[in-house]
Amino acid sequence: MNILILGSGGREHAISWKISQSKLCKNLFIAPGNAGTSLLGNNLSINMNNFEEVKKLVIDKSIDLVIVGPEEPLVNGIVDFFKSDKILRNIKIFGPGKNGAMLEGSKNFSKDFMFRNNIPCGKSKTFDKNTINEGLNFLEEINSPYVLKADGLAGGKGVLILDDLEEAKSELIKMIIEKKFGEASNNVLIEEYLEGIEVSVFAITNGKDYVILPEAKDYKRIGEKDTGLNTGGMGAVSPVDFADDEFMKKVKERVIERTVDGIKKENLDYTGFIFAGLMNVDGNPFVIEYNVRMGDPETQVVIPRIKNDLLEILIKCFENKLSEVDLNFTKGYTTTVILASNGYPESYPKGDEINNLEEDSSNKIFHAGTIIKDNKVLSNGGRVLACTGFGENLNEALSSSYKIANKISWKNKYFRKDIGNDLK
């Protein structure tokens, strides 16, 4: 098969790495890709949100399957574009249609979906510029911390958790009136704060059947001990010890099964990954949010743990044969530490030369914000590399991640030094 993977981050590098190992993969194309994906297949410089450009590429390269990495093309309707096009409608595209992608594209839609389908989650209300005074009053009625969520896509940065009431009111005004997150914060959810520990659970579904992938825990704040601004994620760990068999049974029955049943019942177009961001509250799972793609950096610890041929699983998903899949995971632990550019998630430099990128059997480097120029690997983003380590136990895996994180060098490197410490 000729495979096209859309995206340019660490998630797409990890998926490309896994797909490239499949005996069913003939040619692999990544658009636009990064320095790491260029070693696995052919990078193609296109705008993945320009669907006519994607169409031309698919035709020119005789693509059999498209895997959509990030959320934006899905929310923008790339799957609907394929299904409504006479030439593309027979090409397999892995990702939900526009109505299914609303589970991530709109926090309000997502929350209503949870309420309708009896999926455990925190209480919330949504406000806009016409109801902002009601929102300010609502903040006075609830207890701190105050959780404010931009309704639309904000690159993983649209959630604020604030202890101070006046700061929460000020931020609500900034989000709605001053458009702090652009159009994404035209509507803002104010949500009940759930006290617990986060875990991410992933599944592959066709809206009928599903298989559950390994769980992971990621670390979103830029600073150690979870301080500072939210980022796309600064590290991840899998497996997560507190997500034991009893907890995962509750996740399966209360979250994944009810989600897939809801997708089917509400006739959402859904063939793809579903990602449930959960809070473990006294041993019970509550959904914080859905994503309609794999997480980043969680993919960099989840994908390496899957022993199966990922491409075979995706094909069975299209063929309605997911029930035949017997998933096998590696034993031991996988961890990843994100190397970012100084200044991220705000302004940061690009174009620094990166050195010492050699791997060994205990680790794997997944590229995110990198490019190759004049045969040199240069930084080209806020999150630049993911240093994934393997080990029989958590300490061993983290040691492998940090060994390579310390070895890699460039002028503006930054990383957190406490990933996984809370799980020891």
GINOR-V236232 format. One record per backbone hydrogen bond with DSSP energy under -0.5 kcal/mol. CO is the residue of the C=O (numbers start at 1). NH is the residue of the N-H. If there is no record, write none. Layout:
co=CO nh=NH
co=CO nh=NH
This chain:
co=1 nh=3
co=1 nh=26
co=1 nh=27
co=2 nh=64
co=2 nh=65
co=3 nh=29
co=4 nh=6
co=4 nh=67
co=5 nh=31
co=6 nh=69
co=7 nh=33
co=9 nh=13
co=10 nh=14
co=11 nh=15
co=12 nh=16
co=13 nh=17
co=14 nh=18
co=15 nh=19
co=16 nh=20
co=17 nh=21
co=18 nh=21
co=19 nh=22
co=22 nh=25
co=24 nh=26
co=27 nh=3
co=28 nh=42
co=29 nh=5
co=30 nh=44
co=31 nh=7
co=34 nh=38
co=36 nh=39
co=37 nh=40
co=37 nh=41
co=41 nh=43
co=42 nh=30
co=44 nh=46
co=46 nh=48
co=47 nh=50
co=49 nh=51
co=50 nh=53
co=50 nh=54
co=51 nh=55
co=52 nh=56
co=53 nh=57
co=54 nh=58
co=55 nh=59
co=56 nh=60
co=57 nh=61
co=58 nh=63
co=59 nh=62
co=64 nh=92
co=65 nh=4
co=66 nh=68
co=66 nh=94
co=67 nh=6
co=67 nh=69
co=70 nh=74
co=71 nh=75
co=72 nh=76
co=73 nh=78
co=74 nh=77
co=77 nh=81
co=78 nh=82
co=79 nh=83
co=80 nh=84
co=81 nh=85
co=82 nh=85
co=85 nh=89
co=88 nh=91
co=92 nh=66
co=93 nh=95
co=94 nh=68
co=97 nh=101
co=98 nh=102
co=99 nh=102
co=100 nh=103
co=101 nh=104
co=101 nh=105
co=102 nh=106
co=103 nh=290
co=106 nh=110
co=107 nh=111
co=108 nh=112
co=109 nh=113
co=110 nh=114
co=111 nh=115
co=112 nh=116
co=113 nh=117
co=114 nh=119
co=115 nh=118
co=118 nh=120
co=120 nh=287
co=123 nh=192
co=125 nh=190
co=127 nh=188
co=128 nh=131
co=131 nh=135
co=132 nh=136
co=133 nh=137
co=134 nh=138
co=135 nh=139
co=136 nh=140
co=137 nh=141
co=138 nh=141
co=138 nh=142
co=139 nh=142
co=146 nh=148
co=146 nh=162
co=147 nh=191
co=148 nh=160
co=149 nh=189
co=151 nh=107
co=154 nh=157
co=158 nh=150
co=160 nh=148
co=160 nh=162
co=162 nh=145
co=162 nh=146
co=164 nh=168
co=165 nh=169
co=166 nh=170
co=167 nh=171
co=168 nh=172
co=169 nh=173
co=170 nh=174
co=171 nh=175
co=172 nh=176
co=173 nh=177
co=173 nh=178
co=174 nh=180
co=179 nh=182
co=181 nh=184
co=182 nh=185
co=183 nh=186
co=184 nh=151
co=184 nh=152
co=187 nh=151
co=188 nh=127
co=189 nh=149
co=189 nh=191
co=190 nh=125
co=191 nh=147
co=193 nh=195
co=194 nh=196
co=197 nh=280
co=199 nh=278
co=200 nh=216
co=201 nh=276
co=202 nh=213
co=203 nh=274
co=204 nh=211
co=205 nh=272
co=209 nh=206
co=209 nh=208
co=211 nh=204
co=211 nh=213
co=216 nh=200
co=217 nh=237
co=218 nh=220
co=219 nh=234
co=220 nh=231
co=223 nh=226
co=223 nh=227
co=227 nh=223
co=229 nh=222
co=234 nh=338
co=235 nh=219
co=236 nh=336
co=237 nh=217
co=238 nh=334
co=239 nh=241
co=240 nh=243
co=242 nh=244
co=244 nh=248
co=245 nh=249
co=246 nh=250
co=247 nh=251
co=248 nh=252
co=249 nh=253
co=250 nh=254
co=250 nh=255
co=251 nh=255
co=251 nh=256
co=252 nh=257
co=255 nh=259
co=256 nh=260
co=257 nh=261
co=258 nh=262
co=259 nh=263
co=260 nh=264
co=261 nh=265
co=262 nh=266
co=263 nh=268
co=264 nh=267
co=268 nh=270
co=269 nh=97
co=271 nh=95
co=272 nh=205
co=274 nh=203
co=274 nh=276
co=275 nh=277
co=275 nh=291
co=276 nh=201
co=276 nh=278
co=277 nh=288
co=277 nh=289
co=278 nh=199
co=279 nh=281
co=279 nh=286
co=280 nh=197
co=280 nh=282
co=281 nh=284
co=284 nh=281
co=286 nh=279
co=287 nh=122
co=289 nh=277
co=291 nh=275
co=295 nh=299
co=297 nh=300
co=298 nh=301
co=298 nh=302
co=299 nh=303
co=302 nh=305
co=302 nh=306
co=303 nh=306
co=305 nh=307
co=305 nh=330
co=308 nh=310
co=309 nh=313
co=310 nh=314
co=311 nh=315
co=312 nh=316
co=313 nh=317
co=314 nh=318
co=315 nh=319
co=316 nh=321
co=317 nh=320
co=321 nh=324
co=322 nh=325
co=325 nh=327
co=328 nh=307
co=328 nh=308
co=333 nh=391
co=334 nh=238
co=335 nh=389
co=336 nh=236
co=337 nh=387
co=338 nh=340
co=339 nh=384
co=339 nh=385
co=340 nh=414
co=341 nh=344
co=342 nh=349
co=343 nh=346
co=352 nh=379
co=355 nh=409
co=360 nh=363
co=362 nh=390
co=364 nh=366
co=364 nh=388
co=365 nh=367
co=366 nh=386
co=368 nh=370
co=369 nh=380
co=369 nh=381
co=370 nh=35
co=371 nh=373
co=371 nh=378
co=373 nh=376
co=376 nh=373
co=376 nh=378
co=377 nh=354
co=378 nh=371
co=379 nh=351
co=382 nh=341
co=382 nh=384
co=383 nh=369
co=384 nh=368
co=385 nh=339
co=386 nh=366
co=386 nh=388
co=387 nh=337
co=388 nh=364
co=389 nh=335
co=391 nh=333
co=393 nh=397
co=394 nh=398
co=395 nh=399
co=396 nh=400
co=397 nh=401
co=398 nh=402
co=399 nh=403
co=400 nh=404
co=401 nh=405
co=402 nh=406
co=403 nh=407
co=404 nh=408
co=409 nh=355
co=410 nh=413
co=412 nh=342
co=414 nh=340
co=418 nh=421
co=420 nh=423
co=421 nh=424
